[in-house]
Amino acid sequence: MPPSSLAAPPEGRLAENVAHFVHALRRAGVKVGSSQLHTALEAVRVAGFTERGDFYWVLRSTLVTRPEHFDTFHQVFRL
């Protein structure tokens, strides 16, 4: 059986940077599970992005499940 594309890490330091971002969200009070991190990395890999805004929406749609955390996500993303 060929290896799953889910097992392939994103290129460069992207996975590490997204993991650091998730850690910052958690410190800010947003509950983000490891499965959400995995989903975010896969979404970034599949969707790709050429602009910061695209990256923002891919991460927000996969990492934030509660509307009351949208502002916190926005603030952490701006850092």
C-alpha positions in Angstrom: 0.0 0.0 0.0 1.5 3.4 -0.9 2.1 5.9 1.9 -0.7 8.3 2.6 -0.3 11.8 1.4 -1.4 12.8 4.9 1.9 11.4 6.2 3.9 13.8 4.1 4.9 17.0 6.0 4.5 20.4 4.4 7.6 21.8 2.7 10.1 23.8 4.6 9.4 25.1 8.1 5.7 25.6 7.5 4.6 22.7 9.8 6.9 24.0 12.6 5.5 27.6 12.2 1.9 26.4 12.2 2.6 24.4 15.3 4.0 27.5 17.0 1.0 29.4 15.9 -1.3 26.8 17.4 0.7 27.0 20.7 0.2 30.8 20.7 -3.6 30.3 20.2 -3.7 27.9 23.1 -1.9 30.3 25.3 -4.5 32.9 24.3 -7.3 30.6 25.4 -8.4 29.0 22.1 -8.8 25.3 22.5 -7.1 23.6 19.5 -6.7 19.9 19.4 -3.9 17.9 17.7 -6.4 16.7 15.1 -7.2 20.3 14.2 -3.5 21.0 13.8 -3.2 18.0 11.5 -6.2 19.1 9.5 -4.8 22.7 9.2 -1.5 21.3 7.8 -3.3 19.1 5.3 -5.6 22.0 4.2 -2.5 24.2 3.7 -0.8 21.5 1.7 -3.9 20.8 -0.5 -5.1 24.4 -1.0 -1.7 26.1 -1.2 -1.7 29.8 -0.9 -0.1 32.7 -2.6 -1.3 35.5 -0.3 -1.3 36.0 3.4 -5.1 36.4 3.4 -5.6 32.9 1.9 -3.4 31.5 4.6 -5.4 33.3 7.3 -8.7 31.9 6.1 -7.4 28.3 5.7 -6.1 28.4 9.3 -9.1 30.1 10.8 -11.5 27.7 9.1 -9.6 24.6 10.4 -8.4 25.9 13.9 -11.3 27.9 15.3 -14.6 26.2 16.1 -16.2 28.9 18.2 -17.2 32.3 16.9 -16.2 33.9 20.2 -12.6 33.0 19.4 -12.5 34.7 16.0 -11.2 38.0 17.5 -8.5 36.1 19.4 -7.4 34.3 16.3 -7.2 37.6 14.4 -5.1 39.2 17.1 -2.7 36.2 17.4 -2.4 36.0 13.6 -1.4 39.7 13.4 1.6 39.1 15.7 
